[in-house]
């Protein structure tokens, strides 16, 4: 596959949720001809990934959060619910889902999300501007090489015989101007399972087709041990219980953490809390820091309960963690790197449980079994040291707890998903090569994910951004230290929505700037490589001069005219945010025309036509960046965002 003429190419590595969401945004954001290649190594993961592919998600597996929070568009909170009720093809759905009217606070099966993403990708493709095309390609990216004129991506594809056993893969090189890495979650190899990885009674990936087959074919009276008490453990236990399993199911948890059940009618919300100032004191040691955390936490929870009586006690913790996000990066700066990593390892599960709950659909069956007289489900607190085969053919799980060490014999052992977030340990060729070349650098402060800048571009060992960006789980550490996100919110759909907006806008900006400059600078000139770094500084100067230009243009009092400049800039930002949020080509074109007129009227433009055109292009950059910040502002709810942008319906305005 070669580059088509002079049309730039963006290659997205990974076509799961993160890759598909980014492709949708690129198709919507582009204003000039562009080729978007969506590369996926597993056909069953396309528009799904590990979390939503059909073979790994039986109909009983529902989203961890309410259906109303599953829209791929942050600015259109009910898009998924509308699709499920009015657009989805239900011809193959079983009861009760086939007859169900989905509601915002209710459950929805995960497996239908693949159809939703497919439909929204197809819609974006239809509504893309002329010359903007999407190519869906198969293959695995195994290496990248960044050059002065783009990125060469080595792709391994099935052999000519269709990938039959023993056939070597075909290797091709694909050139791209920009690359987006959206490779999703990586599996961690558990040390405790070294002796049983291939054992028929061990399930390493509970979201694999093979893992699901073992669960649904298990005799009803068999004993089961599930390593972990996180959300994947509830999926496995719930599947067994719903099909009438009567044997003992043990959830083995190092911390004994159980997730909360969302209350009926739960809706996402943001409360305002003062900065927890004691967290900004110098870090002394872990014990002293935890004492400060607990004191601030108790005070914050009391404040939420007192000032927000409508907030259910079940989600008070969620509200506090969310309210603390803007302040956590400053607190984290004070913690030494080794201590920060230790705290994240020790309290990672607890933080996840504070930040998110479980739907009643999933948790009710677990709680009933936990509290039943016969104890069908038992929570075992301790660390799994080893899983070994027994002579009987069963598996023996060795568990160490503060009080004792004991063993559990089980007919089936299920490991939780166990994602690997340290990319220096991931064995896939792509990551070995990217780290070796210095294109990717493990996140230094947390050891989780990769180093990226504020717009998602991978940073080199010297801290320089390049033409490779990241979306989703690859940015876990950066989400923690930059945005104060915790738990699954460092890599889940909520984060991916924002990543897809920011990365797509950044990629389009880089391509448009390079295209403008390439008309004046020969290909291969060193000056071209400096454009991406310079545009931010130049654009920033333009933005800083807006008020002054407007004041000189109007020749009036400086105070009023600065206010006028701010008003004009705000109008432009809202128009651009609405353009970025629009999914129909006609509406985008109308907003684009209005935005052009708004920018031309914003302050004093240079007299020379070439300088005026350059001024307008740079002003577009400034406005676009501000609009992206607006669309990705997590200090407001999606509904509040819609009202700010003038996109809310009459019904939403009344809420």
C-alpha positions in Angstrom: 0.0 0.0 0.0 1.7 3.2 -1.1 0.9 6.8 -0.4 -1.8 8.1 -2.7 -0.4 11.0 -4.7 0.2 14.1 -2.6 -2.7 13.2 -0.2 -1.2 12.9 3.3 -1.7 9.6 5.2 -2.5 9.0 8.9 -1.9 5.4 10.1 -3.8 4.3 13.2 -2.3 1.2 14.7 -5.2 -0.7 16.4 -8.8 -0.6 15.4 -10.5 -1.3 18.7 -12.3 1.4 20.7 -9.5 3.9 20.9 -8.5 3.5 17.2 -12.0 3.6 15.9 -12.9 6.7 18.0 -9.8 8.5 16.7 -10.6 7.5 13.1 -14.2 8.9 13.6 -12.8 12.2 14.8 -10.2 12.4 12.0 -13.0 11.9 9.4 -15.0 14.7 11.0 -12.2 17.1 11.7 -10.4 17.0 8.3 -11.0 19.8 5.9 -8.5 18.8 3.2 -7.9 15.5 1.3 -6.6 12.8 3.7 -6.1 9.1 3.8 -6.8 7.4 7.1 -5.5 3.8 7.4 -7.1 1.8 10.3 -4.7 -1.2 10.9 -5.9 -4.1 13.0 -4.1 -7.4 13.6 -7.2 -9.3 14.7 -10.4 -9.1 12.7 -12.6 -9.9 15.7 -11.2 -7.0 17.6 -12.1 -4.4 14.9 -14.3 -1.7 16.5 -14.3 -3.7 19.7 -10.9 -4.6 21.2 -10.6 -6.9 24.1 -13.3 -5.2 26.1 -16.2 -5.5 23.5 -15.5 -8.2 21.0 -18.4 -10.6 20.6 -16.6 -13.9 21.1 -15.4 -12.7 24.6 -18.6 -11.1 25.7 -21.6 -13.3 26.3 -25.0 -11.5 26.5 -24.8 -11.5 30.3 -21.7 -9.2 30.3 -23.0 -5.6 30.6 -21.1 -2.3 30.7 -19.6 -1.5 34.1 -21.3 1.9 33.9 -24.7 3.1 32.8 -25.7 2.9 29.2 -26.1 6.7 29.1 -22.3 7.1 29.6 -21.3 4.9 26.7 -21.6 7.4 23.9 -18.4 7.6 21.9 -19.1 11.4 21.7 -18.5 13.3 24.9 -20.6 16.2 23.6 -23.6 13.9 22.8 -24.2 11.9 26.0 -27.3 10.0 24.9 -26.0 8.9 21.4 -25.5 5.3 22.3 -28.9 5.0 24.0 -30.6 6.5 21.0 -28.7 4.2 18.7 -29.7 1.1 20.8 -33.3 2.1 20.8 -33.8 3.3 17.3 -31.0 2.2 15.0 -29.6 -1.1 16.2 -30.3 -4.3 14.3 -31.9 -6.5 17.0 -32.7 -9.4 14.7 -30.2 -11.7 16.5 -30.7 -10.4 20.0 -32.0 -12.8 22.7 -34.6 -12.0 25.3 -34.7 -9.8 27.4 -32.5 -7.5 25.3 -34.5 -7.8 22.1 -37.6 -6.2 23.7 -35.8 -3.8 26.1 -36.1 -0.1 25.8 -32.7 1.1 27.0 -32.5 4.0 29.5 -29.7 6.3 30.5 -29.2 4.8 34.0 -29.8 1.2 33.0 -27.6 -1.7 31.7 -26.7 -2.7 28.2 -24.8 -5.8 26.9 -21.2 -5.0 26.0 -21.2 -7.1 22.8 -23.5 -4.7 21.0 -20.9 -1.9 21.4 -19.1 -3.3 18.4 -22.1 -2.7 16.2 -22.5 0.8 17.5 -18.9 1.7 16.8 -19.2 0.1 13.3 -22.3 2.2 12.6 -20.7 5.4 13.8 -17.5 4.8 11.8 -19.6 4.2 8.7 -21.6 7.4 9.3 -18.3 9.4 9.7 -17.0 7.9 6.5 -20.2 8.9 4.6 -20.1 12.5 6.0 -16.4 13.1 5.4 -15.3 15.9 3.1 -14.4 15.1 -0.5 -11.0 13.5 -0.7 -11.0 12.2 2.9 -11.0 8.4 2.7 -10.8 5.6 5.2 -8.9 2.4 4.5 -9.4 -0.6 6.8 -6.3 -2.8 6.6 -5.2 -6.0 8.3 -1.8 -6.7 9.8 0.4 -6.2 12.8 2.7 -3.2 13.1 6.0 -4.6 14.3 8.4 -1.6 13.8 8.4 2.1 13.1 11.2 4.3 11.8 10.8 8.1 11.9 12.5 10.0 9.1 12.7 13.6 8.0 9.7 13.2 5.7 7.5 10.9 7.6 7.2 7.5 9.3 7.9 4.1 7.8 5.9 1.4 9.4 6.8 -2.3 9.1 3.6 -4.4 8.9 3.5 -8.2 9.2 0.5 -9.7 7.4 -0.7 -13.3 6.9 1.1 -15.2 4.3 -0.3 -15.8 0.8 -1.9 -19.1 1.9 -4.0 -17.2 4.4 -1.8 -17.7 7.5 -1.9 -21.5 7.6 0.4 -23.1 10.3 4.0 -22.8 9.3 3.6 -20.1 6.7 5.8 -17.1 7.3 4.1 -13.7 7.4 4.4 -11.2 4.6 6.2 -8.1 5.6 5.5 -4.8 4.0 6.5 -1.2 4.7 3.8 1.4 4.8 4.7 5.1 4.8 2.7 7.6 6.8 2.9 11.3 7.6 1.5 10.8 11.1 1.0 7.6 13.2 -1.5 7.1 16.1 -0.9 4.2 18.4 -4.1 2.8 19.8 -3.0 -0.7 20.7 -5.2 -1.2 23.7 -4.6 -3.2 26.9 -1.6 -5.6 27.1 -1.8 -8.8 29.0 0.5 -9.3 32.0 2.0 -12.8 32.4 1.3 -13.7 36.0 4.4 -15.2 37.8 2.1 -17.3 40.0 0.8 -19.2 37.0 4.2 -20.2 35.4 3.4 -23.9 35.8 -0.1 -23.9 34.5 -0.3 -21.5 31.6 -1.2 -24.2 29.2 -3.2 -26.3 31.7 -6.8 -27.0 30.5 -8.2 -26.0 33.9 -6.6 -22.6 33.9 -8.1 -19.5 32.2 -5.6 -16.8 31.6 -7.8 -14.4 29.7 -11.5 -14.4 30.8 -12.4 -12.3 27.8 -11.1 -14.8 25.2 -13.3 -17.1 23.2 -11.5 -20.1 24.8 -12.0 -18.7 28.3 -15.7 -18.2 27.8 -16.1 -21.7 26.4 -14.5 -23.1 29.6 -16.8 -21.1 31.8 -20.0 -22.0 30.1 -19.1 -25.7 29.7 -18.1 -26.2 33.3 -20.2 -28.7 35.3 -22.5 -26.9 37.7 -21.1 -28.4 40.8 -17.4 -27.7 40.0 -15.3 -25.6 42.3 -13.9 -22.4 40.9 -11.1 -20.0 42.1 -11.0 -16.5 40.6 -7.8 -14.6 41.2 -8.9 -11.0 42.0 -12.0 -9.2 43.0 -12.0 -6.5 40.4 -14.7 -6.1 37.7 -13.5 -8.9 35.4 -13.9 -11.3 38.4 -17.6 -10.2 38.8 -18.2 -10.9 35.1 -16.8 -14.5 35.4 -18.6 -15.2 38.7 -21.9 -13.7 37.4 -21.8 -15.7 34.2 -21.5 -18.9 36.2 -24.2 -18.0 38.7 -26.7 -16.9 36.0 -26.4 -20.3 34.3 -27.2 -22.1 37.5 -23.8 -22.9 38.9 -24.0 -24.5 42.4 -20.4 -25.2 43.2 -18.2 -23.0 45.4 -16.8 -19.9 43.8 -13.9 -18.2 45.6 -12.8 -14.7 44.8 -9.2 -14.4 46.0 -8.2 -10.7 46.6 -5.0 -9.4 48.0 -6.8 -6.4 49.5 -10.2 -7.8 50.0 -11.7 -4.9 48.1 -15.3 -5.1 46.8 -16.8 -2.6 44.5 -19.9 -0.6 45.3 -23.2 -1.1 43.5 -24.5 2.1 41.8 -27.8 3.3 43.2 -30.9 3.3 41.1 -31.1 6.4 38.9 -27.4 7.2 39.4 -26.2 10.0 37.1 -22.7 11.3 36.6 -22.1 14.6 38.4 -19.3 17.0 39.4 -19.2 18.8 42.8 -16.9 21.6 43.8 -14.6 21.1 46.7 -11.7 23.3 48.0 -8.2 22.2 47.4 -7.0 19.6 49.9 -4.2 21.9 51.1 -2.4 19.5 53.4 -1.7 17.3 50.4 0.5 20.1 49.1 2.8 20.0 52.1 6.3 18.4 51.6 6.3 14.6 51.4 8.0 13.1 54.5 7.2 9.4 54.5 4.4 7.1 53.6 2.8 6.8 57.1 2.7 10.5 57.6 1.3 11.1 54.1 -1.4 8.5 54.5 -2.5 10.1 57.8 -2.9 13.4 55.9 -4.8 11.7 53.1 -7.3 10.1 55.5 -7.9 13.4 57.4 -8.5 15.3 54.2 -10.6 12.5 52.8 -12.9 12.3 55.9 -13.3 16.1 55.8 -14.1 16.1 52.1 -16.7 13.3 52.4 -18.4 15.2 55.2 -18.5 18.3 53.1 -20.2 16.5 50.2 -22.7 14.8 52.5 -23.5 18.2 54.2 -23.7 20.4 51.1 -25.1 17.9 48.6 -27.9 16.0 50.3 -29.2 14.7 46.9 -25.9 12.7 46.4 -26.4 9.1 47.4 -24.0 7.9 50.2 -22.9 5.1 47.8 -21.3 7.6 45.4 -19.9 10.2 47.8 -16.4 8.7 47.4 -16.7 8.9 43.6 -17.7 12.6 43.9 -14.7 13.4 46.1 -12.1 11.6 43.9 -13.5 13.5 40.9 -13.4 16.8 42.7 -9.8 16.2 43.7 -8.6 15.6 40.2 -7.5 19.2 39.4 -5.4 19.3 42.6 -3.8 15.9 42.5 -1.0 16.7 39.9 0.4 19.3 42.3 0.3 16.9 45.2 1.9 14.1 43.1 4.8 16.4 42.2 5.8 16.3 45.9 6.1 12.5 46.1 9.4 10.9 45.2 9.2 8.6 42.2 9.9 5.4 44.1 7.3 6.2 46.7 4.8 7.2 44.0 5.2 3.9 42.3 4.8 2.0 45.6 1.7 3.9 46.5 0.1 3.2 43.1 0.9 -0.5 43.4 -0.4 -0.8 46.9 -3.6 1.2 46.5 -4.4 0.8 42.8 -7.4 -1.5 43.4 -8.7 0.6 46.2 -8.5 3.8 44.1 -10.3 2.0 41.3 -13.1 1.0 43.7 -13.4 4.6 45.0 -13.7 6.0 41.4 -16.2 3.6 39.9 -19.0 1.3 40.9 -20.8 -1.7 39.4 -24.3 -1.8 37.9 -26.9 -3.6 40.0 -27.5 -6.0 37.1 -24.0 -7.5 37.6 -23.5 -7.0 41.3 -26.9 -8.2 42.6 -26.3 -11.9 41.7 -22.8 -11.7 43.3 -24.0 -10.1 46.5 -26.9 -12.6 46.9 -24.3 -15.5 46.5 -21.9 -13.8 48.9 -24.5 -13.5 51.6 -26.3 -16.7 51.1 -26.5 -19.2 53.9 -24.6 -21.8 51.8 -21.9 -19.3 50.9 -21.9 -20.1 47.2 -19.4 -17.2 46.7 -16.7 -16.6 49.2 -14.2 -13.7 49.4 -10.7 -15.0 50.3 -8.3 -12.2 51.4 -4.7 -13.0 50.6 -2.0 -13.0 47.9 -1.8 -15.9 45.4 1.7 -17.2 45.6 1.4 -20.1 43.1 -1.0 -22.2 41.1 0.2 -25.8 40.6 -1.3 -28.9 39.0 -2.5 -31.7 41.4 -2.3 -35.4 40.7 -6.1 -35.4 40.6 -6.1 -33.2 37.5 -7.3 -30.2 39.5 -5.3 -27.1 40.4 -4.0 -26.1 43.8 -3.9 -22.4 44.6 -1.4 -21.3 47.4 -2.7 -18.2 49.2 -0.7 -16.2 51.7 -2.4 -13.9 54.1 -1.2 -12.0 57.2 -2.7 -14.6 59.4 -1.9 -17.8 57.6 -0.9 -19.6 54.4 -3.4 -22.1 53.0 -4.3 -23.9 49.8 -7.4 -24.0 47.7 -8.1 -26.9 45.3 -10.3 -26.1 42.3 -11.6 -27.6 39.2 -11.1 -24.3 37.3 -8.8 -21.3 38.1 -9.6 -18.0 36.4 -7.1 -15.2 36.4 -8.4 -11.6 36.2 -7.4 -9.8 33.0 -4.2 -8.5 34.6 -3.1 -5.8 32.2 0.6 -5.0 31.8 1.1 -1.3 32.0 4.9 -1.3 32.0 5.8 -1.3 28.4 9.4 -2.3 29.0 8.0 -5.7 30.0 5.7 -6.2 27.0 7.0 -8.8 24.6 5.4 -7.8 21.4 7.9 -6.8 18.6 6.4 -3.3 18.2 7.2 -2.3 21.7 10.6 -3.8 21.8 11.5 -1.9 18.7 10.0 1.4 19.7 11.8 1.4 23.0 15.0 0.3 21.3 14.8 3.2 18.8 13.9 5.8 21.4 10.6 6.5 19.7 8.7 5.5 22.8 9.9 6.0 26.4 8.3 4.3 29.5 6.7 6.7 31.8 9.4 7.7 34.3 7.4 8.8 37.3 4.8 6.0 37.4 6.3 3.1 35.3 2.8 3.0 33.7 2.3 3.7 30.0 4.6 6.0 27.9 5.9 9.6 28.1 3.7 11.9 26.0 3.2 15.6 25.8 -0.1 17.4 26.6 -1.5 16.7 23.2 -0.7 13.0 23.2 2.5 13.0 21.1 5.1 10.4 22.1 8.2 12.0 23.6 11.8 11.0 22.8 14.4 10.4 25.5 15.3 14.0 25.1 11.7 15.1 25.7 11.0 16.1 22.0 7.6 15.3 20.5 7.5 13.6 17.1 4.9 12.4 14.5 3.7 9.5 16.6 0.8 9.9 19.0 -0.9 7.7 21.6 -4.5 7.1 22.6 -5.9 5.1 25.5 -4.0 2.8 27.8 -0.6 3.9 26.6 -1.2 7.2 28.4 -2.0 5.8 31.9 0.9 7.4 33.7 0.5 10.7 32.1 -3.2 10.8 33.0 -2.2 10.2 36.6 0.4 12.9 36.9 -1.0 15.5 34.4 -4.7 15.2 35.0 -5.0 13.5 38.4 -7.1 10.6 37.0 -7.2 7.4 39.0 -8.4 3.8 38.5 -9.9 2.8 35.2 -10.4 6.5 34.3 -6.8 6.6 33.2 -7.5 4.5 30.2 -11.2 3.8 29.8 -13.9 5.2 27.5 -14.0 8.5 29.4 -10.3 9.1 28.8 -10.4 7.7 25.2 -13.1 10.2 24.3 -10.8 13.1 25.2 -7.7 11.5 23.7 -9.5 10.9 20.4 -10.5 14.6 20.2 -7.1 16.0 21.2 -5.0 13.6 19.1 -7.1 14.0 16.0 -7.0 17.8 16.2 -3.3 17.7 16.8 -2.7 15.4 13.8 -4.8 17.6 11.5 -3.1 20.7 12.7 0.4 19.2 12.0 -0.7 18.0 8.5 -2.2 21.4 7.5 0.8 23.4 8.7 3.2 21.0 6.9 1.1 21.2 3.8 1.1 25.1 3.9 4.8 25.2 4.4 5.7 22.5 1.8 4.3 24.7 -0.9 7.1 27.2 -0.1 9.9 25.0 1.2 11.4 22.1 -0.8 10.9 18.5 0.4 13.7 17.4 2.6 14.7 20.9 3.7 15.6 21.0 7.4 13.2 23.9 7.8 10.2 21.7 7.3 11.0 19.7 10.4 11.0 22.9 12.5 7.4 23.9 11.6 5.6 21.8 14.1 7.7 23.1 16.9 7.4 26.7 15.8 3.7 26.9 15.2 2.8 26.8 18.9 5.0 29.8 19.6 3.8 31.8 16.6 0.2 31.0 17.3 0.6 32.0 20.9 1.9 35.4 19.9 -1.0 35.9 17.5 -3.5 35.0 20.3 -1.7 37.4 22.7 -2.0 40.3 20.2 -5.7 39.8 19.5 -6.9 42.3 22.1 -4.3 44.9 21.0 -5.2 44.5 17.4 -8.8 44.9 18.1 -8.2 48.0 20.3 -6.1 49.6 17.5 -8.7 48.7 14.9 -11.5 50.3 16.8 -9.5 53.1 18.2 -11.5 53.3 21.5 -11.1 52.8 25.2 -8.7 50.0 26.0 -10.8 48.3 28.7 -14.0 48.0 26.6 -12.0 46.9 23.5 -10.2 44.2 25.4 -13.5 43.0 26.5 -14.7 43.1 22.8 -11.6 41.1 21.7 -12.3 38.5 24.3 -15.9 38.3 23.2 -14.9 37.9 19.5 -12.4 35.2 20.4 -15.0 33.4 22.6 -17.5 33.4 19.7 -14.8 31.9 17.4 -14.0 29.2 20.0 -17.7 28.2 20.4 -18.1 28.1 16.6 -15.0 25.8 16.2 -16.1 23.6 19.1 -19.5 23.1 17.5 -17.8 22.4 14.1 -15.6 19.8 15.7 -18.7 18.3 17.4 -20.8 18.2 14.2 -21.2 14.9 12.5 -22.9 16.1 9.4 -20.9 17.6 6.5 -23.4 20.3 5.6 -23.5 21.6 9.2 -19.7 21.5 9.5 -19.3 23.5 6.2 -21.8 26.2 7.4 -20.0 26.5 10.8 -16.6 26.6 9.0 -17.8 29.5 6.8 -19.0 31.4 9.8 -15.7 30.7 11.6 -13.7 32.1 8.7 -15.8 35.3 8.7 -15.4 35.6 12.5 -11.6 35.2 12.3 -11.3 37.7 9.4 -13.1 40.3 11.6 -11.0 39.6 14.6 -8.6 42.5 15.1 -6.4 44.2 12.6 -5.3 42.0 9.7 -2.0 42.6 7.8 -2.4 44.6 4.6 -0.5 42.2 2.4 -2.7 39.3 1.2 0.0 36.7 1.9 0.5 38.0 5.5 -3.3 38.2 6.0 -3.7 34.6 4.9 -0.9 33.5 7.3 -2.5 35.5 10.1 -5.8 33.7 9.5 -4.2 30.3 9.4 -2.4 30.8 12.7 -5.5 32.3 14.2 -7.3 29.1 13.3 -4.7 27.1 15.2 -5.2 29.2 18.3 -9.0 28.9 18.1 -8.8 25.2 17.4 -6.6 24.5 20.4 -9.0 26.5 22.6 -12.0 24.6 21.2 -10.3 21.3 21.9 -9.7 22.4 25.5 -13.4 23.3 25.8 -14.5 19.9 24.4 -12.2 18.0 26.7 -12.8 20.0 29.9 -13.7 17.3 32.5 -14.5 19.9 35.1 -18.0 20.0 33.6 -20.4 17.2 32.8 -21.3 16.5 29.2 -24.7 18.1 29.7 -23.1 21.3 31.0 -20.8 21.2 28.1 -23.7 21.1 25.6 -25.3 24.1 27.3 -22.0 26.0 27.1 -21.8 25.4 23.4 -25.4 26.2 22.6 -26.0 22.6 21.6 -28.5 21.6 24.3 -32.1 20.8 23.3 -35.0 22.6 25.0 -35.5 19.5 27.3 -31.8 19.6 28.2 -32.0 23.3 29.0 -34.7 22.7 31.5 -32.8 20.0 33.4 
